[in-house]
């Protein structure tokens, strides 16, 4: 797995993470769950249930977003009868702690196990697809690598194969760090991912260029992979510019990988 420790210093992290402490009261159609990831640190997750007979998507959101931003966005998933659970990161929303790249990667595994157990304890289906948007690519890819025999599939939206490629693209000042070595570690990891994969990206995304999705699609090891490009979409309007295409692609993917427990 990639070693992000060299990148976890304040001069870089201030460019990588934009945490918000905003949060909203859990709506009647959802329920909250907190995952203990370290001493004194818990991560907030929110579940939105559409249909008990259907599987779930564990969703890692983009930078600058928090769980409660999905109180309204979840309606689109619910409309297509897709159950959704959204996870925060350290320092985001109701979650405690401060974010680092090492933690965002390692916390994902703990969150995955805790979410599965919470679903089982509630008598709900616990088979999961993993979805990462933008920054959420990091934990989503990590989980897909380690849990690929246990998850139904991986969805990456507006994402990237390696954070180092984004650091270079955005011109983040970095000195004395072998970014290419970390990039190779990331590519080596994704080459070993065999689970079915859906990649969705905006045609005119300038924050995370379309080239990142193409590189991810090229290198990921799955024989069942699809790249969906949303015409005219950028990084932050992709869901709404291509609303029908976006959700129908996810629904098709979820249905095609659905395995009854």
N, C-alpha and C positions, 0 to 999 in steps of 0.2 A: 504493500500500500504506500501511497505517497507520504513523504515526511515533510510536513509543512513548518517544522519548528524554526527554520531559518527565517521564515516570513513573519513570524509572530513577534514583531517588535512594534512599538507605538507609531514610529514614523511611517510604517506601511499600513498598519491596521486602521489608522484614521482615514485612509483612502479606500479601504476595502469594505468597512462596515459603517452603516448609517442607522444605528438603532433608534427606535422610538419607544417611549413608555406608554403610548396611548393604549387604552383597552376599553372595551364595551361590555356591558352586562350580557351574559349568555342569553340568547333568545330562547323562546319556548320550544323551538324545533331543534335545539341542540343541547349538548351537555359538555361540561368541562372535565379535564383530567390533567393532573400535574405529574410529571415524571421526574423523580429524583435522579440526578446525573452525577452529583458530587456533593461533598459536605457543604450544606447550606445553600445548594443550588438546585432549583427545580425549573423544568421547562413546561410551559403551558401548551396544551393541545385542546382543540375544540372539535367535537364530533357533530356532524350533520347527517341525520338518518333519513333516507328516502324510502327504502324498501328493505325489510328484514330478510327477504329471500335473495338479495343481491350481495355481491362482494363489496369490498371497500377500497378506496384510494387513500393512501397515506401521502399527504402533500406537504412539501417543503417550499415555502413561499420565497419571493424575491427580496432583494435588499430594500430597506426603507419601508417595508410592509410589516404588518403585524397580524396576528390571528383574527382579531375582530374586524379587520378590513374585509374578511371573507363572509361575514354575516349576510351580506347582500349578494356577493358573488356566488355564494353557495346555492342560491336559488336556481341558477342555470344548471348546476350539477343535479340538483333535486328534480328539476323539470325532466331531465333525461334519465331519472331513476338511478342515479349514481350516488352511492354513499360516500361521504367525504370526511376525512379527519385532517385538520391543518395543524402543523407543528410550528412553534416559534423557535427562536435561537436564544442563547444566553443574552440577557440585557434588552431583549425585545419584548414589548407588551408587558404582560404580567410575569414574565420569566425573570429570574434573578441572575446574578453573575455578570460577567463581561465577555463578549464574543472574541474568540480566536479561531484561526483556521484549523488548528489541531482539534479544538473542542467541537467545532461544527461538524467535523468528520466523525469523531468518535462518539459524540452524543447521539448521532443518528442511529447507531446500532442499539443503544439503550432505549431510545424512543420506540424503535421498531418492536422490540421485545415487549415493552410495556403496553403499547397500543394493542398488540395481539392478545395479551393477557386480559386487558380491560374488556375487549370484545368478547372473549371467551367467558369471562366472569358474568357478563350481561346476557349470555346466551345468544349472542349474535355471531354471524359468520366472521371468521378471523383470517380468511385468506385475503391477501393484500396485493394490490398493484402499488408500486412506488412512483411518485411523480415529483419532479423537482423543477421549479421555475427559476431561471437565472442563477442567483447565488445558491439556490436549492439544488443545483446540479451536484454540488460537492457531496452532501450527505446521501442524495439519491443514488449516485454512482457507487459510493462506498457500500451502501446496503445491497445494491444489485450485485456487486462483486462477491460479497461475503454470503449473501442469502439467496443466491440465484436458483438454488434447488428448492427453495421454500416459498418464493414469491411467484405471482402469476405473470408479472411483466414490469417493464420500466418505461416511464414516459418522461421525456426531457423537453421542456418548453423554454425557448429563448435562452438556451444554455450553452455550455462550453465543455470541452474535454479536460481543460487544465486552467486553473486560476492564473498561472504564470503567463499564459497567452493573453489574458485580459489585462494583466498588469502592464505588459509591454504595450498593448493597444492603447490603453488609457494614459500612458506616459507617467505612471507612478514612479517616483524617484527611488531607485534601488541600487545599492552599491555593495560589492563584495559578496553577492549571493549567486550561486550557480542556478539560474532560473531554468536553463536547459536540462539540467539533471532532474529537477522536479517535474518538468514537462514530460521527460522520458518515463518517469515513474508513473505518471498519470496515464500516459498512453499504454504502457505495459499492463496496467490494471484493466483498462477498458477492453483491451484485446482479449482478455480472459472472461468477459461477460458474455454468456450464452443465452440468457433469458430473452424472450421476445421484447423488442424495443420499438417505441414510437417516438419520433423526434419532430417537434413542431417549431417553426421559426418564422419570423416576419421577414418579408422580402427586403424591406428597407431599414432593418434594425442597424443603427449606427453605434449603439452602446455595446452590444455583443453581435458583431457582424455575422451575416449568413454563413460566411466561411467557417465559423466555429461549428455550426450544425453540420456542415458538409464534412468537416474533419472528423467530428464525432461519429457520423454515419459510416465514414470510410474505415475507421479503425476499430469500432466496436465489434466484438467477436460473434455476435448473434447472427444466425442464418435467417432469422425472421425479423427484419427491420424495415421500417418505413419512414421516409422523410417527407413531411407535409410542409410546404411553403405557403404561407398566407400572403396572397398578392396585396401590395400596397400597405402592408402593416409594418409598424415600427416596434420598438421594444415594449412600450407601455400601452399601446392600443391594440395589440395583437388579438386579444380575446374578443374585442368588440368590432373591429374591422372585419374579421373573418368569423363572426359568431357561429353561423351554421356549420361552416367547414370545420372549425375548431372543435366544437362539441360533438359533431357527428364522427370525427376522426377518433376522439377519445372513446366514445360509446362503442364504436365498431371494434376498437382495440380491446376494450374491457369484455365485450361479448365474445370475441374470438379466442380470448385467453381464459374464459370462465371455466373453472373446474369446481364442481360441487365437492364440498368437503366430505 
